[in-house]
Amino acid sequence: MKKLFNKKTYIILIASVAIFFASFAPTDLFEVSKNLDIFSSLYRVLNESYVDETKPGQLMKTAIDAMLESLDPYTNYITENDIEDFMYMTTGEYGGVGALVTDIEGKIIVVDPYEGFSAHRAGIRAGDEIVEVNGQSVKGKKSDDVRPLLKGNAGSPLKLKVIHAGQTIPAEISLMREEIKVPAVPYSTMLNDNTGYIRLTSFTENCSVLVKDAFLKLKEKNCKSLVIDLRGNPGGLLQEAVNIVNFFIDKNKEVVYTKGKISDWERTYVSLYNPIDTQIPLVVLIDENSASAAEIVAGSLQDLDRAVLIGSRSYGKGLVQQTRELMYNAKLKVTVAKYYIPSGRCVQALDYSNKDEEGRVEKVPDSLITAFKTKGGRIVYDGAGILPDIKTGEHKLSNITLALLNKNLIFTYATQYVLKHEKIPPVKEFQISNSDYDEFMAFLKG
């Protein structure tokens, strides 16, 4: 039996517990100490006595994940192995080759090689199959297992075996990992002579700078009204949301404030800088997947009567997370507060503190939804995300379309289509012919 703890581990554990206790009120200390003792003895006895060999690290992670699952889905334990993914969510950067992969019928298929990055420069294209990573076969593996193999420190070498679409013999490709930066503003343009459009996909570090740059370039093109597209934006850094709202409102105006269990999280965030344009007409597009920081931008501009919101009800995430450092390079992302936009409303749609016996969380009932007023006196509501000023009709995909997408059949056919056609017209000129449609239907028969 392997020795589970050594002297150094015990010293670190005792120090950690001492720091841990310091954060509790005296009335909590006995309950915390009691349950830590129970858990510690159970963990030790389980590893010593269980009939089969246990994996202490995996066992502990299972226990931690189960404990955090009883709270809310945003409080997460991040192991050292997960740090790369965590950094990507906050910075939009990671070390890798710049290729999005998925598993299709037991094969690891490249679905999006980012243009200009290592994989694309090496000739890897959408539809190619990866069969080996650094000599290790990926046959039968899931994409979640393969993605960590492709990632790594910038400058480190990587060898792949790839079967290019339309071929059968794998080619060996040597390439270098590099810093991959996925832009938070992938697209901006003039929709017509006077209206600009900015697509913002996430609230990562410095995304507000990208929005500012895009906006100023549009103003140089005679932009007199602006559309900001936050559909599908899952949120991110709160300060970036504050900065973006600041572009369109006067300095020293409240954008959002937070309230938590401890006074340290009672904070007010105001616009700190001179605005770019406080008069330009604004439209913000939202949908059911616009969440968190995206809801701060949309909701604050709505509360201040600074923008018209168009789309569907937003997700309803009004919870604030902070990352705390743990031992051995691990982290805890923990919910510490709720945020409130200028009218005083919180958009949080689910109350995770009141789960039923089966662990289900219900939406805030209509009877508890409260009316608030915008700066101009319009009625808005809390507890259910952000309701747009103009609601668009729901666009639901048919079951057959969902099946085609979920089974990647459209992607697979598109790969075959590219191989058969040497030249494909630009998007605005491209049309599907009757023969193309007949070929697609014949392809589906398989």
N, C-alpha and C positions, 0 to 999 in steps of 0.2 A: 504494500500500500504506500503510495507516494505521500510524503509529508506535505500537508496542505498549507501550513503557515510556518514561517521562520521568525526569528527575533526582530529583524528589520520590518517585516510586514506588520507585526503586532505594534511596534512603535508608531508606524505611519497610521495604523488603524486608530490607536488611542488618541493621537494628535487630531485626526480628522473628526473623531467623535467629540472631542473637546470644543473644536471650532463649531461643530454642528449644534451642540447644546447652547452655545452662546447666542444663537439666533432665536431661542425660545423663551417665552415668559416662564417664571418659576413654576406656575401652576401646571405647565405642560411637561416639565422636566421628568416627573415620575412616570407618566404615561409613555413618553418617548423612550426613556431608559429601560423600562420594563419590556417594551416590545422589541427593542434592539437586542436585549439579552435573549429573549425567546427565539428571535430569528437567528442570532449567531449560534446558539446551541443546536437548533434544528439543522442549520446548514452544515455544521461540523459533524453531527451524528449521521446525517443523511449520506455525506460523502464517505464516512468511515464504514458504515454498516450496510448500505444498499447492496443487494445481491450481485448486481452487475457493476462493472467499472463506470464511474460517472465522469462527466467532463465539467469540472467546477466552474469554469468561465461561462460555458454555455448555460449551465444550470442557473447561475446568478443572473445572466441576462434575461432568461425566461421569467425569473421572479420579478426583476425590475420592470420589464415590459408589462407584465400582468398588473403590477401595482399602478403603473402610470396609466394603463388603459382604463382604470376605474375613475380617472379624473376627466381630462378632455383630450381630444386627438392631437392637440398642438404641444402638449407637454411630452417631450421625447428624450430618451437616453441615446446619446450619440457616442458610439465607440470610436476608438482610434482608427479603425478600418473604414468608418463612415464619414470621417472628417472631410474627405475630398468632395463628397456629395453635398455636405453641409456648406462648405465654402462656395460651391457653385451656386447654391440657392441665394447666398448673400452678396456675392460679388459678380456672378455671371461668368466667372473664370474657372478653368480647371486645366490640369495637365493631361494632354491626350493627343489624339491624331485628328480630331475634328470629324467624327463620323457617328451618326446615329444608327443604331442597329436594333433589330427585333428578331424574334424567332417565328419563322413561317414553316409549318409542316416539318418541324424538327431540324430546321436549318437556320443558321445565323446569317441573316440577310441585311446588307447595308441599305437603309431606306433614305438616308440623307447625308451625303458627304458635303460638309460645309465648304463652299467655294473659297479657294485660295489657301486652305489649310493643308496640313501634311498629307492626309489621305487622298484628298482631291488632286494635289500636285503629283502624287505617286500613281495616278491613273485609276484609282478606285472610284466606281460609279454606282449609282442607285441600282439595285438588283443583283449586285455581286454577292457571292457567298463566301464567308470567312470559314475556313475549315481547320486552321491551326493558328495559335498565338504563341510565339516563342517556343515552338516545338511541341506545344501541348494541344492535343486534339480537342475540339469543342463540339464534336459530334454528339447530338442528343442533349446538349446543355441548353439552358434557358438564357435569354439575353441578359437577365439580371446577374447571371453568373459570369458572363463574358465581359460586360462593361468594365468591371474593376480590372480585368486583365489588360484592357486597352489603355486605361488611365495610368498615370505615373508622373514622376517629376519631369519637368521640361528639360529637354536635352538628353534624356535617356533613350537608348535605341530600342526598336521593336521590330520583330520579324513576323510577318504574316504569310500564310498560304491562302490564296484567294482564287476562287473559280469565278472568272468574269462571266457576266450574263451572256448566254448563248454559247458558252464553251464547256468543256468537260474536264480538261486537264488543269490542275491548280498551278498557279504561278507564284513564285516566291517573291515577296516584296519586302525590302528593308526600308525603314523610315525612322524618323526621330520624333519623339513626343515634343510638343511645344505648348506654350500657354494659349489656350483656346478662350477667346472672349466672344461670348454670344451677345450681340448688341440688344439692349433693351428697347431701342427704337429702330426696328428693322426697316421701316418704310415711312416716308413722308413725301407729300406731293401737293400740287394745286389741283383741286377737283374741277375748278372752272377758273374764269378770269379773276375772281375775287375771293374764293373760298379755299383755305388751306386744310390739310388733313395730316394728323400725326398719329401713328400707331405705336402704343406703348404696351409692351408685353409683360414687363415685370418691374418691380421696384428694387433693383439691385444698386450697389454703390455707384454714385455719380450719374444715375439715370436722369436726374434733373438737369444735369449739364447737357446731356444729349437732347433732351426736350427743348431746352433753351436754344441750343445751336440750330435745331431744326426749325424752331419758331422764327428766329431771326432771319434765317435764309428764306423762309416763306414770306416774311414781311418785305424782303428785298424784291420779291416777285409780285408785289401789290396785294398781299393777303389782307383782306378787310374783314374777314370772319373766319373762325377756326373750328374744326371738328377734332376732338381728342377721343381716340378709340381705346377704351379700357375693357372691351369685351374679352372674356377669357383670362383676364389678368388676375393672378392669384394673390397679388400684394407683395409685401416684403418690408423694406426699411421705412419706418414711420417718418423719419426726418426728411427723406427724399420726397414723400408725399407733401409735407409741409412746404418744402422748397418750391414744388411745382404749383401749388395753390398761390404761393407768394408772387408768382409771375403776373397774376391777374387781379390782385387786391392790394390795397394800400399797406404801407409799412406799419408794424405794431398792431395788427389786427389778430384776434384769436382765431386759430385754425382748428385746434383740437386740444382737449385736455384729458388726462388719465387719472383714474382712481384705483387704488389697490388696498390691500389689507394693511400695509404699513404706510406711514406718511411720506416716505421717500418716493412713493409712486404717485403722489398727488402733484402732478406737473401740468403746466400750461404751455403749449407750444404756439408761438406767435410768428407772424411774418417778420423776418429780421431785416430784409433788404428792400431797396426801392423796386417797385414793380416794373415790368416791361410794358404792359398795356392794360389799363383798368377799364377801357371802354370797348374793346373789340368784342363783338357778339361771339358767344361760346356755345357749342353743343358738345356734350359728353355722352358717348355711347357706352351703355352698360348691359350686362346680361346676368344670368343666374350663376355664372362662374367668375364674376367680378367680385373680389373679396379683399378684406383687410385694408391695406394702404390704398387700393383702388377705390374702396368705399369711402375712405377719408377724403380723397380728392373730389369724388363725385358728390358726396354728402355735404362737404364744407362749401363747395361752390353753389350747391342748391340752397343751403341754409342762408348763405350770404346773398342770395338772389343774383348770383354772378353768372350762372350758366343754366341752360335748359338741358335736362337729362332725357335721353331717348333710349328706349329698349325695353328690357324686362326687369323684374325685381332682382336685385343683387343677392349675393350668397348669404350675407348676414353674419360676418365674423367681426365682432367688436372686441376681441381679446388681444392683449399685448403680451408678447413673449420676450424674455431676457435669457441670454446664454450665460450659464455659470460654469466655470472651470472645475473639473474634477481631477482625481489622481490618474496617472498613467495616460495622459493626453486625451482622456474622455471628457465629454461635456454633457450638461443637462440644459435642454431648452425648456424653460418653465414659464407658464402663464402667471404673470405678476399683477396684471391690472386689466381694467376695461377702459376703452376710449369713448369719449363723448365729443360730438361735433358741435359747432357754435350754437345751435338751437337748444342744446342741452340733452339731446336724445342719444341713446346708445343703440347701435344697429344690430347687436347680437341677437340671433334668432333662436338659439337653443340654450336652455339652462342646464348645464352639465352638473350642477350641484343637486339637481332633483331628478334622479333616474328612477325608473320603476324597478320592480323586483327582478325583472329580466335584463336590466341594464340598459333599457331603451331610453332615449332622450326625446322628449316631446318639444314641439315648437311652442313659443310663447302664445297662450290662448288669446283670442280676440278681446276677451274681457279685461286683460291686463295691458293691452296695447294703449299707449298714452299719446295724446295729440300735443304737438309742439308747434311753434310758429317760426317762420323764417324771418330774416331781417325786415322784409317788406310786409309781413303779416300773413303770408300764406300758411295753410295748415299742412304739417308733415307729421309722420308717425314714427315711433321707435319700435324696437323688438322684432323687426321682420325684414332686415336688410334695408336697402334704399329703394323706394318706389320711384320710378321715372316720372317725369312730368308728362311725357307722351309715351304711352305704352304701345309697342308694336305687336302685331299679331304673332302668335307662336308659330314657329316653323319646325314642324316635327317631321323627321324622316320616316319613310315607310319601313315596315319590317324587312322587306326584301333589300332595301338600300342599306339598312343597318347590317344585315347579314353579309352583303358584299364587302362592306368596309371592315367588319370584324374579322372576316376570313381572309382579308388582304387580297381579294380577287381582283379588285380594280387596279391595285398597285402591280400585281403580277401581270395582268394583261397589258398595262401601260409599259412595263419593261419589255414585253414581247413586241409591242407596237413600235417602240423606239428602234429595236433591232431590225425591223422590217422596213423602216422608212429612214433613208439617209438624211433627208431634210424635213424638218417640221416647222410650219409657219409660226410666227409670233402669236402670243395668246390672243390678242385682239382680232387676228385674222383666222385663227384655227377653227375648223368646223369638222364635226363628225359626219361622215357620209353614210349613206344607206348600207354600203358594202362594209364599212367599218363596224356598223351596228350588228350586221348579220354575223360578222366574224366574232364579235364579242359574245353574241348569243351562242354561237357554236362552241366557243371556248368554255362557257359556263356549263354546257351539257356534260362535260367531264366531271 
